[in-house]
Amino acid sequence: MFEKVVPINRERHASTRVKDITSFAFASSFHVAYVTLHEFSRAAGVYPVVFVEDKDKDQFRPVALLGLEAGENLFIGAGGRWEAGYVPAIIRRYPFALAGTGEEGRYTICIDEGSELVSQTEGQPLFDAKGEPTAVIDNVKRYLSELQQMDLLTREFTQYLSAHNMLTPLNMRVRENDKVKNIAGCWVVNEERLNGLSDERFLELRTKRFLPAIYAHLVSLSQIERLVTLKDKRHGSPAAPMANAAAA
């Protein structure tokens, strides 16, 4: 999705403009989208919400599954239309992003100069004639700041799940054209371990307000059937989930 991300600079981007998103074609090859803790309830009504392991950072990240294989977003329709009632925030914030400055807790706003949404002639300007940031910058700064706070809480959530051994690999096989394809790399909350928690640990989850996200995640797994149906309609080949079980 991101091609050429650079920090926004008033000299470099004095005449840069950003067009409104009228097509989500830029996300057509993304089969997962990161979602924050605050998005679980909305995302779970449309997508399977699972966890993937970020081995470089030794942590897990929650994502919405948009397709059953890499390079496939089953929710992008004709003309780049997003065919679902909820679009993950990481997609909606494009072509903007936050990048660390090297100082703890400090970030800089960046823009993807390789995006078709970035122009020198169309859209809303980033800076006015005096070189001052426009409302576009102010709105992006506020929006990304809110997402950053959500991201911190999401990391705390996933670190808690990992530290208490509550995640387990999702084992799922999909039959497609008389072949069996394994869907690997996804993790889910183990329901047996959740139900076996002590009263003290369960109360801790409630106090931290993690329980709604956990239940939304578990309910969302039924949306895997939706992905199978969408893939069947798009490619005209019958696909069916053969298994959707987490190891104990």
Backbone torsions as a table, in degrees:
resi	resn	phi	psi	omega
1	MET	NA	-48.3	178.3
2	PHE	-90.1	133.4	-176.6
3	GLU	-114.7	-45.8	-176.4
4	LYS	-141.6	82.3	-175.7
5	VAL	-89.7	123.8	179.6
6	VAL	-136.2	152.1	176.6
7	PRO	-63.7	142.0	177.9
8	ILE	-72.6	130.4	-176.5
9	ASN	-133.6	134.5	-174.8
10	ARG	-65.6	-28.2	177.3
11	GLU	-77.9	-48.0	-177.1
12	ARG	-68.0	-34.1	-174.1
13	HIS	-113.9	28.0	-178.1
14	ALA	-57.5	-35.1	-177.8
15	SER	-112.4	13.0	-178.0
16	THR	-76.8	138.0	177.9
17	ARG	-125.7	156.5	-180.0
18	VAL	-126.7	126.3	179.5
19	LYS	-85.3	152.9	175.3
20	ASP	-67.4	150.6	178.0
21	ILE	-74.4	113.4	175.4
22	THR	-114.0	-7.7	178.2
23	SER	-147.0	138.2	178.2
24	PHE	-101.6	24.7	-179.8
25	ALA	-58.9	-27.8	-179.6
26	PHE	-63.0	-18.6	-179.2
27	ALA	-105.4	12.7	-173.8
28	SER	-67.3	-19.3	-178.1
29	SER	-103.0	8.6	-178.4
30	PHE	-100.7	117.6	-178.2
31	HIS	-92.8	-4.7	174.1
32	VAL	-137.4	154.3	175.4
33	ALA	-141.0	126.7	178.6
34	TYR	-60.8	137.0	175.4
35	VAL	-129.0	143.7	178.4
36	THR	-86.9	168.1	-179.7
37	LEU	-54.5	-37.5	-176.2
38	HIS	-72.5	-12.9	-178.8
39	GLU	-94.9	-9.6	-172.7
40	PHE	-54.0	-47.1	-174.3
41	SER	-64.6	-37.7	178.9
42	ARG	-74.7	-45.7	-176.7
43	ALA	-66.5	-34.4	-175.3
44	ALA	-65.0	-21.0	178.7
45	GLY	-78.2	-6.8	-176.8
46	VAL	-127.4	-44.1	-172.0
47	TYR	-117.4	154.0	166.1
48	PRO	-69.9	127.7	176.7
49	VAL	-104.0	117.6	-177.2
50	VAL	-130.4	-179.3	179.1
51	PHE	-118.4	141.1	175.1
52	VAL	-121.4	150.3	-176.3
53	GLU	-90.3	125.1	174.3
54	ASP	-99.2	91.6	-173.0
55	LYS	-67.2	-28.7	179.2
56	ASP	-64.5	-34.2	-178.5
57	LYS	-104.9	2.2	178.4
58	ASP	53.4	51.1	179.1
59	GLN	-154.8	170.4	177.3
60	PHE	-107.0	151.8	176.7
61	ARG	-131.4	134.8	177.3
62	PRO	-79.6	137.9	179.8
63	VAL	-136.9	153.9	170.2
64	ALA	-93.1	129.0	177.1
65	LEU	-78.9	120.5	-179.9
66	LEU	-102.8	-11.5	-180.0
67	GLY	-160.0	171.1	-177.4
68	LEU	-97.1	-3.8	176.8
69	GLU	-151.7	158.5	-178.7
70	ALA	-58.0	141.4	178.1
71	GLY	82.4	9.7	-174.7
72	GLU	-128.0	112.1	172.7
73	ASN	-110.0	107.9	-174.6
74	LEU	-78.6	-1.4	-177.3
75	PHE	-104.9	6.7	175.7
76	ILE	-98.9	118.7	-178.3
77	GLY	-104.1	-161.6	-178.9
78	ALA	-60.1	138.7	178.8
79	GLY	70.4	15.6	179.1
80	GLY	76.8	18.7	-179.7
81	ARG	-74.2	137.1	177.3
82	TRP	-86.1	114.0	-172.4
83	GLU	-96.0	63.0	176.1
84	ALA	-162.2	158.7	-175.5
85	GLY	-78.3	-12.9	-179.4
86	TYR	-135.1	131.8	177.5
87	VAL	-109.4	123.0	179.9
88	PRO	-53.8	144.4	-175.8
89	ALA	-58.8	-35.1	-179.0
90	ILE	-64.2	-26.8	176.3
91	ILE	-79.7	-41.0	-177.5
92	ARG	-68.1	-25.3	-177.0
93	ARG	-81.5	-11.9	-179.8
94	TYR	-57.8	140.1	9.8
95	PRO	-96.1	25.6	-178.4
96	PHE	-99.3	155.6	179.2
97	ALA	-156.4	164.0	174.8
98	LEU	-107.5	144.1	176.7
99	ALA	-134.8	143.9	179.5
100	GLY	-67.8	149.2	-179.9
101	THR	-97.5	-7.1	-174.7
102	GLY	100.7	-17.6	176.2
103	GLU	-99.8	134.9	-176.5
104	GLU	-59.4	128.9	177.0
105	GLY	80.4	3.2	-178.8
106	ARG	-116.0	135.5	-176.6
107	TYR	-135.4	159.9	176.4
108	THR	-124.0	145.8	-179.9
109	ILE	-80.8	131.5	-179.4
110	CYS	-120.1	165.1	177.6
111	ILE	-137.9	146.2	178.4
112	ASP	-87.8	101.3	-178.3
113	GLU	-68.9	-15.7	179.2
114	GLY	-86.1	-0.4	-178.2
115	SER	-78.0	145.6	176.0
116	GLU	-70.1	-12.8	178.8
117	LEU	-80.9	-14.3	-179.4
118	VAL	-95.0	127.6	-173.3
119	SER	-143.7	164.0	174.3
120	GLN	-102.3	-8.3	-174.3
121	THR	-127.1	-21.7	-176.2
122	GLU	-121.6	152.0	176.1
123	GLY	96.9	-168.8	-178.0
124	GLN	-93.2	135.8	-177.9
125	PRO	-72.0	148.2	175.7
126	LEU	-80.6	-30.8	-178.5
127	PHE	-132.1	148.7	178.4
128	ASP	-86.5	-175.3	-176.5
129	ALA	-62.4	-22.9	179.5
130	LYS	-91.4	0.6	-179.6
131	GLY	83.1	12.7	179.2
132	GLU	-91.5	145.6	179.3
133	PRO	-60.6	139.1	178.1
134	THR	-88.0	-177.4	178.0
135	ALA	-61.5	-25.1	178.1
136	VAL	-59.4	-47.9	-179.8
137	ILE	-64.6	-43.8	-179.4
138	ASP	-60.9	-44.3	-179.5
139	ASN	-66.6	-41.7	179.3
140	VAL	-65.0	-42.1	179.7
141	LYS	-60.6	-43.9	-179.7
142	ARG	-67.2	-43.4	-178.0
143	TYR	-64.6	-46.6	-178.9
144	LEU	-68.8	-32.6	177.2
145	SER	-64.3	-41.2	177.6
146	GLU	-64.7	-41.4	178.7
147	LEU	-64.6	-36.1	179.2
148	GLN	-64.4	-40.5	177.5
149	GLN	-65.0	-40.2	177.4
150	MET	-64.1	-36.9	-179.6
151	ASP	-64.9	-39.5	179.1
152	LEU	-62.5	-42.1	178.4
153	LEU	-67.7	-35.3	179.0
154	THR	-66.6	-39.9	177.0
155	ARG	-63.1	-41.2	178.1
156	GLU	-60.6	-40.4	179.3
157	PHE	-62.6	-50.9	-177.7
158	THR	-68.6	-34.1	177.1
159	GLN	-65.5	-35.7	177.8
160	TYR	-65.8	-47.0	179.6
161	LEU	-59.9	-43.2	-178.7
162	SER	-67.5	-44.9	-177.1
163	ALA	-62.9	-29.5	-178.6
164	HIS	-103.3	17.4	172.6
165	ASN	54.5	44.9	-177.5
166	MET	-98.4	-4.0	-179.5
167	LEU	-102.5	145.9	179.4
168	THR	-143.3	151.3	-178.7
169	PRO	-63.5	142.8	174.9
170	LEU	-91.5	121.4	178.0
171	ASN	-102.5	114.8	-179.6
172	MET	-141.8	135.3	175.2
173	ARG	-121.5	138.4	179.8
174	VAL	-119.3	129.7	176.9
175	ARG	-89.1	126.0	-178.9
176	GLU	-142.5	121.0	-179.3
177	ASN	52.9	47.7	178.3
178	ASP	63.4	16.0	175.6
179	LYS	-119.0	152.8	179.3
180	VAL	-106.9	126.4	-179.8
181	LYS	-114.8	129.5	177.8
182	ASN	-87.9	129.8	174.7
183	ILE	-99.7	107.0	-174.4
184	ALA	-119.2	170.2	175.4
185	GLY	93.2	0.4	-179.6
186	CYS	-106.5	145.7	178.1
187	TRP	-123.5	150.8	179.7
188	VAL	-137.5	163.4	174.6
189	VAL	-71.0	130.9	179.6
190	ASN	-80.3	114.6	-175.0
191	GLU	-65.1	-34.4	179.4
192	GLU	-64.2	-41.8	178.8
193	ARG	-68.9	-37.0	177.7
194	LEU	-62.2	-47.5	-178.7
195	ASN	-70.1	-20.0	-179.2
196	GLY	-92.9	4.7	-180.0
197	LEU	-65.1	149.4	175.2
198	SER	-68.7	160.5	178.5
199	ASP	-58.6	-37.1	-178.9
200	GLU	-64.8	-45.3	-179.1
201	ARG	-68.3	-38.7	179.5
202	PHE	-65.3	-40.0	178.1
203	LEU	-64.4	-35.2	177.9
204	GLU	-63.8	-41.4	176.9
205	LEU	-61.2	-41.1	179.9
206	ARG	-67.6	-41.6	-179.8
207	THR	-62.7	-38.0	178.5
208	LYS	-78.3	-5.6	-179.6
209	ARG	63.1	36.8	178.0
210	PHE	-92.1	-19.6	-174.3
211	LEU	-60.3	-44.5	179.6
212	PRO	-57.8	-39.4	179.9
213	ALA	-66.8	-40.6	179.9
214	ILE	-62.5	-46.1	-178.5
215	TYR	-69.1	-36.8	176.7
216	ALA	-62.5	-41.5	178.2
217	HIS	-60.7	-47.1	-178.0
218	LEU	-64.6	-41.7	178.5
219	VAL	-65.2	-34.5	-176.5
220	SER	-64.3	-21.5	-175.9
221	LEU	-62.5	-21.7	176.8
222	SER	-68.2	-16.3	179.3
223	GLN	-72.0	-7.6	174.5
224	ILE	-59.0	-35.1	176.9
225	GLU	-60.0	-36.6	178.5
226	ARG	-63.4	-40.7	179.0
227	LEU	-63.1	-41.5	179.7
228	VAL	-62.4	-43.4	179.5
229	THR	-64.4	-44.0	179.4
230	LEU	-62.6	-40.4	179.6
231	LYS	-66.0	-39.5	178.8
232	ASP	-61.6	-45.4	-179.0
233	LYS	-66.6	-39.6	-175.7
234	ARG	-71.3	-41.7	-173.5
235	HIS	-103.4	-6.6	177.1
236	GLY	66.5	21.7	178.8
237	SER	-124.2	129.9	-176.7
238	PRO	-63.5	129.6	176.6
239	ALA	-131.4	142.8	-178.8
240	ALA	-147.6	138.9	177.5
241	PRO	-73.0	130.2	-179.7
242	MET	-95.8	-27.5	-179.8
243	ALA	-155.5	149.0	178.2
244	ASN	-150.9	67.7	-172.8
245	ALA	-125.7	140.8	175.8
246	ALA	-97.9	137.9	179.5
247	ALA	-66.8	143.0	-179.1
248	ALA	-73.8	NA	NA
